Amino acid sequence: SLYSYGGTLVAGGAFTTAGGANTPHVARWNGSSWSAMGYGFDGWVQHFCTYSGSLVALGSFENSGGTSTPFMARWTGSAWAAYSGGPDDNCYGGVEWLGNLYIGGRFTQVGTGTASYITRFDGSTFEHCGQPPAAGIRGTAVVFAEFQGELVAAGTVNLGGDLPLHNIGIWDGAAWRSPGTGTDFDIKDMLVYQNDLVIAGSFSTVDGNPIDDLAKWNGSSWSSFGTGTDGWVAALAIYNGDLYAGGNFTTIDGVAANNIARFDGNAWHAVGTGTNGRFFDLVVHDGILYGAGLFTQAGGTAANHIASWNGTSWAQVGGGTSGTVSVMTSHPDGLVIGGFITQVGSTPVSHVCLWNGTSWDALGGGVGSSVKALSVLNGKLLVGGQFASAGGGVPTRSLAEWNGSSWSEFEDGVSGGQPTEVVDALYRDSFGGLWVSGSFYNVGPIASLRIAHWSDPATDVPPIAPPDRVALRLVSANPSSGPVAAQLALPRDARVRADVLDAQGRRVAALFDRQLPSGVHIVDWDGRTSAGDAPSGIYFLRIVTDREARGIRIVRVQ
């Protein structure tokens, strides 16, 4: 972390020396040389901020020399001093706002009171403060989908910001809401089929009604696909216009089907003779449906953990795999599979590999441990899971990028997971952005609890064509210290109100309220509120028409 304070540059991190000087985890630069700041710390410094004129250090340290300074400390000018009654675990970020210091981290207590990952310090006392409406999620989102212009996240999600959720939530760009009362057990997959949002899992109740394993949402109410299955459903795909469901079952809506079935819009059908074990994922690549899971036969043919279906028959894929395939994705170069895999056919691999139709590619040594999520962004393969390295030694904190020849960490990875960082889901949205979810508290330098969105910081984004619904996306850098610009696409003439909200949902800037014609428009915010320049923090650009509302999260840094 780098911070400007008192005319000097302050650096914090994992280092112990700077420019030859002994500087345990913190140092300052006067323009010509490095020097220590007191005794430094015994652990990492993750972040700096200023409160009441004093420099505050936050991190995973507990002592400065012989002084106890658990997880946060202030600089007196000659030494680091402790805050009494502070957080009981790592601190990752802080900002002064309206006379208070707000701290975020991995802690659950401040002093003798509880504080769920965020606390407020008023100069003398630490207090719990409720999560702002958009303060990430609790639980795990394992799948995303876009439905009626909004993002849906599902899995074992139980809180969106401060809103209770039951395994599924809808994000409109500024706030979470629940579609009905959700489900009683986890959701494993989700997609849009025939204008309905379809969910699959191991649930038996949806919105208070008895619905087993499969359900559909039309935007206002839930309904079932007949009587469901006698087991559970883990994977969904659309192939040749039909909905395919794979999982662990022998019947679906009364139809005999071994672990996989096809819905033609009216009724369910078996897919050949199915498999002798469960499915974990289904994906369509080059006109073929691929299924992966824990099975050794498909359609009576030997198929170790992966098989293909061409619409009439099953086939094995490259000799199969040595371990469980948990996720797949279609890539321009071939079918990519991931999981806990060490061999495909006769080829040694490390948890991720590519099938080009005739042979396997180990992708430059793969990643260090299990893969849980795959996506393709700008032609590059993104891999998420629970690993610390890729390509045999490149540090990649659970989020790696393969460019076709080498591995790198994608946008500084994720950090702050407990007990370790995990990426459970990756989703590329219709605007070219990337959604990431898992066990983490930070993505790159940004604090974000278990869910985050990445967008290309380039400002020369081509205009978006007018869609069927209102669309909104940033075309300026995010985070930003200057003006913000977004593209707004209107499918029809509409009265539009544009505001900027803070993290508590309060309006801090009114941009305009006027009639606009259909087409693409630019919405600008100069970074100012009614009180002056907006301080560092989380904001939301909110667009409201007579029919719809949209929002975008903005990170402002000063």
C-alpha positions in Angstrom: 0.0 0.0 0.0 1.2 3.5 -0.9 0.0 6.7 0.8 1.0 10.4 0.7 1.2 11.9 4.2 2.8 15.0 5.5 4.8 15.6 2.3 6.3 12.1 2.3 5.4 8.9 0.6 4.6 6.1 3.0 4.8 2.4 1.9 3.4 -0.7 3.7 3.5 -4.3 2.8 5.3 -7.6 3.3 8.8 -6.2 3.0 11.4 -5.8 5.9 13.9 -3.5 4.2 13.8 -0.5 1.9 16.8 1.0 0.2 19.1 -0.9 2.5 17.3 0.4 5.6 15.7 -1.9 8.2 12.0 -1.1 7.7 9.7 -3.9 9.0 6.6 -3.7 6.8 6.4 0.2 6.8 8.8 2.8 5.4 8.8 6.4 4.2 10.4 8.1 1.2 11.4 11.8 1.4 12.2 12.1 -2.3 15.8 10.9 -2.1 16.0 8.1 0.5 14.0 5.5 2.5 13.8 5.5 6.3 12.1 3.6 9.0 9.0 4.7 10.9 9.6 3.7 14.5 10.0 0.0 15.0 7.7 -0.9 12.2 5.4 -3.9 12.6 5.6 -7.7 13.0 3.1 -8.3 10.2 1.8 -7.0 6.9 0.5 -3.5 6.5 -2.5 -3.6 4.1 -3.8 -0.1 4.0 -3.2 3.5 5.2 -5.7 6.3 5.8 -5.9 9.5 7.8 -8.1 10.2 10.8 -8.1 13.5 12.8 -4.9 14.5 11.1 -3.0 11.3 12.1 -1.8 8.6 9.8 -3.4 5.2 10.5 -2.0 1.9 9.5 -4.2 -1.2 9.1 -3.2 -4.8 8.5 -2.4 -8.2 9.9 0.2 -7.1 12.5 -0.1 -7.2 16.3 3.0 -5.4 17.6 5.3 -2.5 16.9 8.5 -3.1 18.7 7.5 -3.8 22.3 4.1 -2.0 21.9 1.0 -4.0 21.4 -0.8 -2.6 18.3 -3.3 -5.2 17.2 -4.3 -4.8 13.5 -4.4 -1.0 13.5 -2.2 1.8 14.8 -1.7 5.6 14.5 1.6 7.4 13.9 2.4 10.0 16.6 5.3 11.5 14.7 7.9 9.3 16.4 6.2 5.9 17.1 3.2 3.8 16.5 0.4 3.9 19.1 -2.4 1.5 19.7 -6.2 2.0 19.6 -7.9 0.7 22.7 -10.8 -1.7 22.2 -10.2 -2.1 18.5 -10.9 -5.0 16.1 -10.0 -8.6 17.0 -8.7 -9.6 13.6 -7.1 -8.3 10.4 -8.1 -4.9 9.0 -8.0 -4.3 5.3 -9.4 -0.8 4.6 -10.4 2.5 6.2 -11.8 5.9 5.4 -12.7 9.0 7.4 -16.2 10.1 6.8 -18.4 12.7 8.6 -16.0 12.8 11.6 -15.8 9.1 12.1 -13.3 6.5 11.0 -14.8 3.5 9.2 -12.7 0.2 9.2 -13.4 -2.9 7.2 -11.7 -6.3 7.7 -12.0 -9.9 8.8 -12.9 -9.1 12.4 -16.1 -10.1 14.2 -15.5 -8.2 17.5 -14.4 -4.7 18.6 -13.6 -4.5 22.3 -16.3 -6.5 24.0 -18.9 -6.0 21.3 -19.7 -7.6 18.0 -18.9 -6.1 14.7 -19.5 -8.0 11.4 -16.4 -7.0 9.3 -17.1 -3.3 9.6 -16.8 -0.9 12.5 -17.0 2.9 13.2 -14.6 4.8 15.5 -15.8 8.2 16.8 -12.5 9.2 18.3 -13.0 7.4 21.6 -15.2 4.3 21.0 -15.5 1.6 18.4 -19.1 0.7 17.4 -20.8 -1.8 15.2 -22.4 -0.3 12.2 -24.9 -2.0 9.9 -23.8 -3.1 6.5 -24.6 -0.6 3.7 -27.1 -1.9 1.2 -24.5 -2.9 -1.3 -21.9 -4.3 1.1 -21.3 -7.6 -0.7 -23.0 -10.8 0.3 -22.8 -13.5 2.9 -22.7 -17.1 2.0 -21.5 -18.3 -1.4 -22.7 -17.4 -4.9 -21.9 -20.3 -7.2 -23.7 -19.2 -10.3 -24.8 -15.9 -12.0 -27.3 -15.1 -14.7 -28.8 -12.0 -16.3 -32.5 -11.8 -16.3 -34.7 -8.9 -17.5 -31.6 -6.6 -17.5 -30.5 -7.4 -13.9 -27.9 -9.7 -12.4 -29.1 -12.7 -10.4 -26.7 -14.5 -8.0 -27.5 -17.8 -6.5 -26.0 -20.6 -4.4 -26.1 -20.5 -0.6 -26.4 -16.7 -0.4 -28.1 -15.6 2.9 -27.4 -11.9 2.9 -27.1 -9.2 0.2 -25.8 -6.1 1.9 -28.2 -6.0 4.9 -31.1 -7.7 3.2 -31.8 -11.4 4.2 -31.8 -13.7 1.2 -32.6 -17.4 0.8 -30.1 -18.7 -1.6 -30.9 -16.2 -4.4 -30.8 -12.5 -4.9 -31.3 -9.9 -7.7 -28.9 -7.0 -8.0 -30.2 -4.0 -9.9 -27.0 -2.1 -9.9 -27.5 -0.3 -6.6 -29.4 -2.7 -4.2 -30.3 -6.3 -3.6 -33.8 -7.7 -3.6 -35.2 -11.2 -3.2 -37.4 -13.0 -5.9 -40.1 -14.1 -3.6 -38.9 -15.8 -0.5 -36.2 -17.9 -2.3 -35.5 -21.6 -1.6 -35.0 -23.8 1.4 -31.8 -25.4 0.2 -28.9 -24.5 -2.2 -29.1 -23.6 -5.8 -26.5 -25.2 -8.0 -27.1 -23.8 -11.5 -29.3 -21.2 -13.3 -30.0 -20.0 -16.8 -32.7 -18.2 -18.9 -35.0 -20.5 -21.0 -38.0 -19.4 -23.0 -38.1 -16.0 -21.2 -38.0 -17.6 -17.7 -35.2 -17.8 -15.2 -34.7 -21.5 -14.4 -32.9 -22.6 -11.2 -31.7 -26.1 -10.3 -30.5 -27.5 -7.0 -31.4 -29.7 -4.1 -34.3 -27.6 -2.8 -37.8 -28.9 -2.0 -39.5 -25.5 -1.3 -39.5 -22.4 -3.5 -41.3 -19.2 -2.3 -43.0 -21.3 0.4 -44.4 -23.8 -2.2 -43.4 -27.5 -2.5 -41.2 -27.5 -5.7 -38.4 -30.1 -6.1 -35.0 -29.4 -7.6 -36.2 -27.4 -10.6 -38.1 -24.1 -10.8 -38.7 -21.1 -13.1 -39.3 -17.4 -12.3 -41.2 -15.2 -14.8 -40.3 -12.0 -13.1 -43.2 -12.0 -10.6 -43.8 -15.6 -9.5 -42.3 -19.0 -9.3 -43.6 -22.3 -10.8 -42.5 -25.9 -11.1 -41.4 -28.3 -13.9 -43.9 -30.9 -13.0 -43.0 -33.1 -10.0 -39.3 -32.5 -10.1 -36.7 -35.3 -9.6 -36.1 -38.0 -7.0 -32.6 -36.6 -6.3 -31.1 -33.3 -7.2 -30.0 -31.3 -10.3 -26.6 -29.7 -10.5 -26.3 -28.6 -14.2 -28.4 -26.9 -16.9 -27.7 -26.2 -20.6 -29.7 -25.3 -23.7 -28.9 -27.5 -26.7 -30.7 -27.5 -30.0 -33.5 -25.4 -28.4 -34.2 -27.9 -25.6 -33.4 -27.5 -21.9 -31.0 -30.2 -20.5 -30.8 -31.0 -16.8 -28.0 -33.1 -15.2 -27.5 -34.2 -11.7 -28.1 -37.2 -9.5 -31.6 -38.7 -10.2 -33.4 -41.7 -11.8 -36.7 -40.0 -12.5 -37.8 -36.5 -13.5 -41.5 -35.6 -13.5 -42.2 -39.3 -13.5 -40.0 -40.1 -16.5 -37.2 -42.6 -16.1 -33.9 -40.9 -16.8 -30.4 -41.8 -15.5 -28.9 -38.5 -14.2 -29.7 -36.4 -17.3 -32.9 -35.4 -19.1 -34.2 -33.2 -21.9 -37.2 -30.8 -21.8 -38.7 -29.9 -25.2 -40.9 -27.1 -23.8 -43.7 -29.5 -23.0 -42.4 -32.7 -21.5 -39.2 -34.4 -20.2 -37.3 -37.1 -22.0 -34.4 -39.4 -21.3 -31.1 -38.7 -23.0 -30.2 -42.1 -24.4 -29.5 -44.4 -21.4 -27.8 -41.6 -19.5 -24.8 -42.3 -17.2 -24.0 -44.5 -14.3 -23.1 -41.6 -12.1 -23.9 -37.9 -11.3 -23.3 -34.8 -13.4 -21.7 -31.6 -12.1 -21.6 -29.5 -15.3 -23.1 -29.3 -18.8 -21.8 -27.0 -21.6 -22.3 -26.7 -25.4 -19.1 -26.3 -27.5 -18.9 -26.4 -31.3 -22.4 -27.8 -31.7 -21.9 -30.7 -29.2 -23.2 -31.0 -25.6 -20.6 -32.0 -23.1 -21.3 -33.4 -19.7 -18.9 -33.8 -16.8 -19.2 -35.4 -13.4 -18.6 -38.5 -11.4 -19.4 -41.4 -13.8 -17.5 -44.0 -15.8 -20.1 -44.8 -18.5 -22.4 -42.8 -20.7 -24.9 -44.5 -23.0 -23.2 -47.8 -22.2 -19.9 -46.5 -23.4 -16.8 -46.1 -21.2 -16.4 -42.5 -20.4 -14.3 -41.5 -17.4 -15.9 -38.3 -15.9 -16.6 -36.6 -19.2 -18.7 -37.5 -22.3 -20.2 -35.8 -25.3 -23.8 -36.0 -26.8 -24.4 -35.1 -30.4 -28.2 -35.3 -30.2 -28.5 -39.0 -30.8 -25.6 -40.8 -29.1 -23.0 -40.6 -26.3 -19.2 -40.7 -26.9 -16.1 -40.7 -24.7 -13.8 -37.6 -24.8 -10.1 -38.2 -25.2 -9.9 -41.1 -22.9 -11.5 -39.3 -20.0 -9.9 -37.9 -16.8 -8.3 -39.3 -13.7 -10.3 -37.2 -11.3 -13.6 -35.3 -11.0 -14.4 -32.6 -13.6 -16.4 -29.9 -11.8 -16.6 -27.1 -14.4 -16.2 -26.6 -18.1 -16.3 -23.7 -20.6 -16.2 -23.1 -24.3 -13.0 -21.3 -25.5 -12.1 -20.3 -29.0 -9.3 -22.9 -29.0 -11.4 -25.7 -27.6 -13.3 -27.1 -24.6 -11.7 -26.2 -21.3 -12.3 -28.4 -18.2 -11.3 -27.9 -14.6 -11.5 -29.6 -11.3 -9.3 -31.9 -9.3 -7.5 -33.5 -12.3 -4.0 -34.8 -12.7 -4.3 -36.8 -15.9 -6.5 -36.7 -19.1 -6.1 -39.7 -21.4 -2.4 -40.3 -21.2 -1.5 -36.6 -20.7 -0.4 -35.3 -17.2 -2.2 -32.1 -16.3 -2.6 -29.9 -13.3 -6.3 -29.3 -12.7 -7.1 -27.4 -15.9 -6.7 -28.4 -19.5 -8.1 -27.9 -23.0 -9.6 -30.4 -25.5 -9.1 -29.3 -29.1 -11.2 -32.1 -30.6 -8.3 -34.5 -31.2 -5.9 -34.1 -28.2 -5.4 -32.6 -24.8 -3.4 -29.4 -24.0 -2.0 -29.1 -20.4 -2.1 -25.3 -20.7 1.4 -24.5 -19.6 1.4 -26.4 -16.4 -2.1 -25.5 -15.2 -2.7 -24.3 -11.7 -1.5 -25.5 -8.3 -4.8 -27.0 -6.9 -8.5 -27.4 -7.5 -10.4 -25.4 -10.1 -14.0 -24.3 -9.3 -14.7 -21.6 -12.0 -13.9 -20.9 -15.6 -14.7 -18.0 -18.0 -13.4 -16.4 -21.1 -12.8 -12.7 -21.2 -11.4 -10.8 -24.2 -10.2 -14.1 -25.7 -8.2 -15.1 -22.6 -9.1 -17.9 -20.2 -9.8 -17.0 -16.6 -9.5 -19.7 -13.9 -10.8 -19.5 -10.4 -10.6 -21.9 -7.5 -8.4 -22.5 -4.5 -4.7 -22.3 -5.5 -1.7 -20.1 -4.9 0.2 -20.5 -8.2 -0.1 -21.3 -11.9 2.3 -22.4 -14.5 4.5 -24.1 -12.0 5.3 -21.1 -9.8 3.6 -17.8 -10.9 1.8 -16.4 -7.8 -1.9 -16.3 -8.6 -4.1 -15.9 -5.6 -7.0 -18.1 -6.6 -7.6 -16.1 -9.8 -5.4 -16.7 -12.9 -5.3 -15.7 -16.5 -4.0 -17.8 -19.5 -3.2 -15.8 -22.6 -2.5 -18.8 -24.8 1.2 -19.0 -23.9 1.7 -18.0 -20.2 0.0 -17.6 -16.9 -0.4 -14.4 -14.8 -2.5 -13.3 -11.9 -5.7 -11.6 -13.0 -5.9 -8.0 -11.7 -4.0 -8.7 -8.5 -6.2 -11.7 -7.6 -8.3 -11.9 -4.5 -7.3 -11.8 -0.8 -8.6 -11.9 2.7 -10.5 -15.2 2.6 -11.0 -17.2 5.7 -9.2 -19.5 6.2 -8.0 -19.0 2.6 -9.0 -17.2 -0.6 -11.4 -19.2 -2.9 -13.1 -18.2 -6.1 -16.3 -20.1 -6.6 -17.8 -18.5 -9.7 -16.9 -16.4 -12.7 -19.4 -14.8 -15.0 -18.9 -12.6 -18.0 -21.9 -10.3 -18.4 -23.5 -9.0 -21.6 -21.5 -5.7 -21.3 -18.1 -7.5 -21.2 -17.6 -7.1 -17.5 -16.6 -9.9 -15.1 -18.4 -11.0 -11.9 -16.4 -12.9 -9.3 -17.7 -14.5 -6.1 -16.1 -16.7 -3.4 -14.4 -16.4 -0.1 -12.5 -13.1 -0.1 -12.6 -9.6 1.3 -10.6 -7.9 -1.4 -10.3 -8.0 -5.1 -7.0 -6.4 -6.1 -6.8 -3.2 -4.0 -10.6 -2.9 -3.6 -12.5 -4.1 -0.5 -15.4 -6.2 -1.6 -17.1 -8.9 0.5 -17.5 -12.2 -1.4 -18.6 -10.6 -4.7 -17.1 -8.1 -7.1 -17.4 -6.8 -10.6 -14.5 -6.0 -13.0 -14.9 -3.8 -16.0 -12.4 -2.7 -18.6 -11.0 0.7 -17.5 -10.5 1.8 -21.1 -12.5 4.9 -22.0 -12.8 4.2 -25.7 -15.6 1.7 -25.3 -17.8 1.5 -28.4 -21.4 2.7 -27.9 -23.9 0.1 -27.0 -26.8 -0.4 -29.4 -30.2 0.4 -28.0 -31.4 -2.8 -26.2 -34.9 -4.1 -25.5 -34.5 -2.7 -22.0 -32.7 0.2 -20.3 -29.0 -0.5 -20.2 -26.3 1.4 -18.2 -22.5 0.9 -18.1 -19.4 2.9 -17.1 -17.1 4.1 -19.8 -14.7 5.8 -17.5 -12.1 4.3 -15.2 -13.3 2.6 -12.1 -11.9 3.3 -9.4 -11.6 6.9 -10.3 -10.4 10.1 -8.7 -11.9 12.4 -11.4 -15.1 12.7 -13.4 -17.2 9.7 -14.1 -19.0 8.9 -17.4 -21.5 6.2 -18.2 -23.4 5.2 -21.3 -27.2 5.0 -21.0 -29.2 3.1 -23.7 -32.9 3.7 -23.9 -35.2 1.5 -26.0 -37.8 4.2 -26.2 -38.4 7.9 -25.3 -38.6 8.2 -21.5 -38.5 10.6 -18.6 -35.1 9.9 -16.9 -33.8 10.9 -13.4 -30.1 10.5 -12.7 -28.7 10.7 -9.2 -25.6 9.7 -7.3 -26.1 7.8 -4.1 -23.7 7.1 -1.3 -23.1 3.6 0.3 -26.1 4.2 2.6 -28.4 4.9 -0.3 -28.6 8.7 0.3 -28.7 11.0 -2.6 -25.5 13.1 -2.7 -25.8 14.6 -6.2 -28.8 15.2 -8.5 -27.6 15.1 -12.1 -30.7 15.7 -14.1 -34.4 14.9 -14.4 -35.7 15.3 -18.0 -37.2 13.7 -21.1 -34.7 11.9 -23.3 -35.2 10.3 -26.7 -34.5 6.6 -27.4 -30.9 5.8 -28.2 -27.5 6.1 -26.5 -26.7 9.0 -24.1 -23.7 9.9 -21.9 -24.4 10.5 -18.2 -21.6 12.6 -16.5 -20.8 13.1 -12.9 -18.0 15.6 -12.0 -17.2 13.9 -8.8 -18.8 16.6 -6.6 -21.6 16.6 -4.1 -23.6 19.4 -2.6 -20.9 19.6 0.0 -18.0 19.8 -2.4 -15.6 17.2 -3.8 -16.9 13.7 -3.0 -14.5 11.9 -0.5 -13.1 8.4 -1.2 -15.7 5.7 -0.9 -18.4 3.7 -2.6 -21.1 5.5 -4.7 -23.8 4.5 -7.1 -25.0 6.1 -10.2 -28.7 5.6 -10.2 -31.0 5.9 -13.3 -34.8 5.8 -12.9 -37.3 5.9 -15.7 -41.1 5.5 -15.6 -40.7 1.8 -16.2 -37.2 0.7 -14.9 -34.3 1.5 -12.7 -30.6 0.8 -13.2 -27.5 1.4 -11.1 -23.7 1.2 -11.3 -21.2 0.9 -8.5 -18.5 3.6 -8.5 -15.3 3.5 -6.4 -13.9 6.9 -5.8 -10.4 7.4 -4.6 -8.7 10.7 -3.6 
